[in-house]
Amino acid sequence: MMRNLLTLFFLLSGFLLMAQDSPDVILTTGHNDQVNAMRVTKDGRFLASASNDKQVKIWELATGMEYRTISGTAGRAEQLAFSPDNIHLAATTFNNELLVWNVISGETVYTSTSQNT
């Protein structure tokens, strides 16, 4: 009887361990167009992605869930950078805009356009 219980225990333990190793399926809406830039925070918690759809999305890497979508750029963002404290995200666009957002609120805190001569 004890041997059967031990055998059952080890079988169930093996199945539980295998179930924990299987990947999660995560469905996201993502971008509607080509992604041009990506940047990960220094602590590895978030990833920002910028696309031709003129949106910047911030993803929580541990869950794969979309944390925030920032819209309203006049052009597609080509470069991204997080501030050292991960509170702000900066982007440059193909039409010479520099935009800075507060990651938590999604609000634009700075914008500037370079004049090419």
N, C-alpha and C positions, 0 to 999 in steps of 0.2 A: 504494500500500500504506500509506504513512504517513498519507495523508488518511483512509483507512478506519479506521485505528487511532485517529486523533484524533476522528473522528465517533463511534466506539464509546465512547471515553473520556467525551466530553461527554454522550452519552445515558445512560450508566451513572451518571455524577456527578449528573445531574438526577434520576434515579430514587432515588438514595441520599438526596439532599437532601429530596425529597418524602416519603420513608419516615420521615425523622427528624422531620418536622413533623406527622405524624399522631398523634393523641392515644392515650394508653394506656387500655386498658379495665381498670378496677379494680373488683373485686367485694368488697363489704363486707356484713357482716350488719346494721350500723347499729342504730338504736333500734327498739323495737316500737311506739312511740307518738309523739305529737306532741312536737317539740323546743321547749322553752320558753326556753332561753338558750344563747348561744354566746359564746366569748371566745377571742381569738387572743393568743398571747404577743407581747411587744414585739419580739422578734427575728423573728417571723413563722414560727417553726419548728413550733409546735404549735397546735392548736385544741381547745378543750374544748367539749363539747355536753352539755346536760342535758335530760332528757325526762320525760314523764309516766310512763314505765316505771320511775321511781325509780333510774335509772342515770345516771352521768356517764361519758362516753367521752372519751378523749384521743386525738387523731388527729395523725399526723405529716403535715404538709401537702405536703412534697416528694414523698412516695410515695402519699399517700392511704390509707395503712394505719393500722389501729387500733393505737395504742400501748398503751393500758390501758383496762380497764373497771373502774369503781368502783361497787360496789353497797352496799346496806345503809342508804340514807337512809330515814327514817321517812315522808318526804313528798317530793313532787316539787320539785326545785331550780328556783328562779326567777331567781337571779342568780349569776354566776360572776365570780371575779377571781383572776388569777395574782399571786403575790408578785413583787417586782421582779427576783429572781434566778431565777424560773421553777421553783423547787424545790417550792413549795407552791401548792395550789389551794384557794380558799375558795368556799363556796356557802351561800346562804340558801334556806330552803325555805318553802313556803306555810304550814306550821304552826310558823313562828318558830324554826326551828333554824338555828344557824350551825355549819357543819362545815368543817374544814380537813384536807386530806390531803397527804401527801408524794407528789409526782407520780411519783417514781422507784420507791418501794416499794408505793404504793397504800394504805399504812396511814393510818388516821385519827390525826391528831396533836392535834386539839382539837375539842371539841364543846360546845355551849351551847344552852340553850333559853330564850327570852324569855318571861316571864310577862305576859300582857296582863291588865290590870285594868279 
